[in-house]
């Protein structure tokens, strides 16, 4: 199933991507392949899911920022400062 995102409506796009994200992390976004193999025709079944979760998380954050801007809100970002190094 193809997912069409309307970037002109970032708030709606965020809701769509969150649904995809939650399905993915819940294990519901998967593909199952079954085939017969070997000389005796044993049925094999493989289940897998391929996704770039960090990229999806970044896109959700980007669209959340656009949605906040469209509604006149400003999202504060958290940054951490680390010090130290290897000795």
N, C-alpha and C positions, 0 to 999 in steps of 0.2 A: 504494500500500500504506500503510495506516495503522499507525502505531507507537504502541503502548500502553505507557506508562511507569507503573510501580508505585512511587510515591514512598515507600511504606512500606518498600521495600527500596532505599535509595539506592545501595548498592554494585552491585546488579544493574542499576539504571537508568543508572549511570555507564558500565557496560560496553556497554549498548545504544546510548547516545548517542555513545560513542567510535567504535563501528562505523559509525554514520551519518556522523560527522565525517570519518573516514578515507575512506569512500566518496565523500563530497562533495569533499574536497580532491584525491582521486585522479581526479576527473572521471567517476566512475561513477554519480553521482546526477544523471541528466539525463533530459530528455524530448525525444523526436524527433517532429516533426510533418511529414508530407508531404502535399502537396496539388497538384492540377492547376490551373494558372492561365493566363490569357491566351487569345487566340482559337485558338491551335493546341494548347492543352492541355499545355503544358510542365510537367513535374513539378518541383515545388520542394520542398526539404527544409530544415527549420530545426531546429537543436538548441540547447537552452538548459537552464540550471539556475538555479533561483531559490532562494536561501537567505540567511539572515542569519547569517553565520559568527561574527561577534563575539558575537551573542546566544547561539548554540550553545556557544561557548567559555565564556561566563559561566555558563550553566546546568550545564555539565560541572564547572566549578570549584565551584559551589554544592553539587552533589551529592557531589563529592569531599569537601567539608567535612563534610557530613552523614554520609557513610560513615565518615570518620575519627572523628567524635564517637561514632557508634554502636559503634565498635571501641575506644573509650577512648583514642584518639590525638588529639593537637592538631597541626594544621597551622600552621606559621608562615607568615605572609604577608610579602612583601617590599614595602617602601614606599621610595620615593626622595624625597629632599629636594632641591629645586632652588632655587638662589638667582640673583639677578641680575634684570635687566630690560632694557627698551629704553632706549637713551640718545638 
